[in-house]
Amino acid sequence: MNYNVEVLLENHEAFVTFLNTSLREFNNEHSAYHKEIRKEGAVQPLNVIVSNDGQWIGGLTAEVYWDWLEINKFWFSKEYRRQGLGEKLLFQAEATAIKMGAKKALLTTYDFQARSFYEARGYVVVGEIKDYPPGSSYFTMVKHLV
């Protein structure tokens, strides 16, 4: 077998596109769920925006697919934290996702972020990467919605 190995220390968009396309094709061939999710409308966006006097103060971005709510980003301005807004927003997103067909929720967080907040609202740690970043842990958390 004759091949060449090249190490690049900069972005290479064409190569990234090649790998993404190849992996997508492999997943489509081996998983009906992956193939189905590529169809128009299969991934349903869910954004909950909180504003005050026309200014965004926080919110949540998520997607619903495979009967899951996947929470991607969740943040509030410092002065609005610890007032119950986060819990209200999370429960509103979960209730909306249930109406969209979600049965479970998934998110990731660091130990310096909101692990205890999520645990207090029914999320369970299902995975931990220790020392990522150094001195911290990265958690995957899940909650059964229905």
MITORLUM-208155 format. One record per atom (N, C-alpha, C): x, y, z. Coordinates in steps of 0.1 Angstrom, whole numbers, plus 5000, padded with zeros to 4 digits. Example, Ala and Ser with C-alpha at 12.3 -4.5 7.8 and 13.67 -1.06 7.14 Angstrom:
BEGIN
513249435078/512349555078/513249675078/512849785071/513749895071/512950005079/
# end
This chain:
BEGIN
500849885000/500050005000/500950125000/500650224991/501450344990/500550464993/500950535003/500250655007/501150755013/500650885014/501350995020/500651045032/501351085043/500751145054/501251285055/500351375056/500651525057/500051585069/500851655077/500351725089/500351875086/499151935087/498952075085/498652145098/499152265100/498852335113/497952455110/497252455099/496252555096/494952495091/493952575090/492652525085/492752495071/492052385067/491952345053/490452305050/489752405045/488352395043/487952285034/488652265023/488352155014/488452015020/489451995029/489651875036/488551855046/488251955053/487151945063/485851905056/485551975045/484351935037/484351795033/485551745028/485651605024/485351515036/485951535047/485651455059/484251455063/483651575064/482251585068/481351515058/481551525045/480751455035/480951305037/482151255038/482451115039/481751055052/481951125063/481351075075/479851075075/479251185069/477751185067/477251075059/477951045048/477550925039/477650795047/478750775054/478850655062/477750645072/477450745080/476350745090/475050715083/474750785072/473550755065/473350615061/474450555056/474450415052/474150315064/474650355075/474650255087/473550295097/472950405096/471950445106/470750515100/469650455100/468450515095/468050645102/468450655114/468150785122/469050895116/470250865113/471150975107/470651015094/470150915086/469650945072/468451035073/467550995082/466251065084/466451215089/467451235097/467651365103/468151465092/468651415081/469251505071/468051565062/466851515064/465751565056/465251705061/464751775052/464251915055/463251905067/463451985077/462551995088/462651895099/463651795097/463851695107/464351745120/465251845120/465751905132/464952035134/464252045145/463352155148/464052255158/464352375154/464952465163/463952515174/464552545185/463752595197/464652705203/464252825202/464952935208/463953005218/464453035230/463653105240/464453225244/463953345240/464653475242/463953555253/464853605262/464353695273/464953825271/464053935271/464454065269/463854155280/464554275281/464054375291/464254505283/463154585282/463154705275/463854695261/463454585254/463954565240/465454515239/466054495251/467454445251/467454295255/468154215248/468254075252/469054065265/468553985274/469253965287/469653815289/469153735280/469453595281/468553505273/468753375274/467953285267/468553155265/467953075256/468252935254/468152905239/469052835234/468952775220/469052625221/468152565214/468152415214/467552365201/467652235200/467052165188/466252045193/465252005186/464451885189/464551795177/465051675180/465151565170/465351435177/465051325170/465151185176/464351175189/463351255191/462551255203/463351305215/464351385212/465151455222/465151605221/465251665232/465551815233/467051825235/467851885227/469251905229/469452055231/469752085244/470052225248/471452255244/471652355236/472952395231/473652515239/472852615241/473352735248/472252785257/472652825269/471752875279/472552975288/472053105288/472853205295/471953325298/472253385309/471653505314/472653615318/472353745316/473153845321/473253835336/474453865342/474653845356/473653905365/473154025362/472254095371/470854035371/470553935362/469253865361/469353725367/470453685371/470653545376/470053545391/469753415395/469253385408/467953455412/467153475401/465853535403/464653445399/465053315396/464053215391/463853215376/464453315369/464253315354/464753195347/465953145352/466553025345/465652905346/465152885358/464252765360/462952785352/462452905352/461152925344/461452905329/462552955324/462952935310/463252795307/463952725315/464252585313/462952495312/462052515322/460752445322/459952485310/459952605305/459252645293/459752575281/461052575280/461652505269/461352355269/461352295280/461052145282/459552125278/458652205283/457252195279/457052205264/457652305258/457552325244/458052205236/459252155241/459852045234/458951915235/458351895247/457351785248/456251795238/455751915236/454751935225/455251905211/456551925210/457151895197/457551755195/457351665206/457651525205/458751475213/459451565220/460651525228/460151445240/460951335243/460751255255/461851265265/463051315260/464251325269/464951455265/465751495274/466551615272/468051585274/468951655267/470351635267/471051775267/472051785275/472851905275/474251875280/475151965279/476551955284/476852085292/477652065303/478052185311/479352155318/479952255322/481252245330/480852255345/481752205353/481452215368/481452365373/482152455366/482152595370/480952665364/480052595356/478852655351/477652615359/476852525355/475552505361/475152365364/476152285367/475752145370/474752135381/474952195392/474052185403/472652245400/472552345392/471352405387/470552295380/471152225371/470452125363/470052005371/470951965380/470651845389/469451875398/469352005403/468152035411/466852035403/466952035390/465752035381/465651895374/466251795379/465951655374/466951605364/468051675361/469051625351/470051535359/470551435352/471451335358/472751335350/473851335356/475151325349/475251175344/475451165330/475651035324/477051025319/477851135319/479251125315/480051245320/481251215323/482151315328/483551305322/484051415317/485451415313/486251505323/487051435331/487851505341/489051585335/489351695342/490451775338/490351835324/489051875321/488751935307/487852045310/488352175310/489752215309/490552175321/491852195321/492652155333/492052215346/491852125356/491352165369/489852165369/489152125359/487652125358/487151995352/485851985352/485251865345/484151915336/483951835326/482951855315/481851745316/480551785318/479551685320/478551675309/478051555306/476951535298/475751495307/474651565306/473451545315/472251515307/471351425313/470151385306/468951395316/467851415311/466551415319/465451355311/464651265317/463451215311/462351315312/461751355301/460751455302/459351405303/459151285298/457751215299/457951075304/
# end
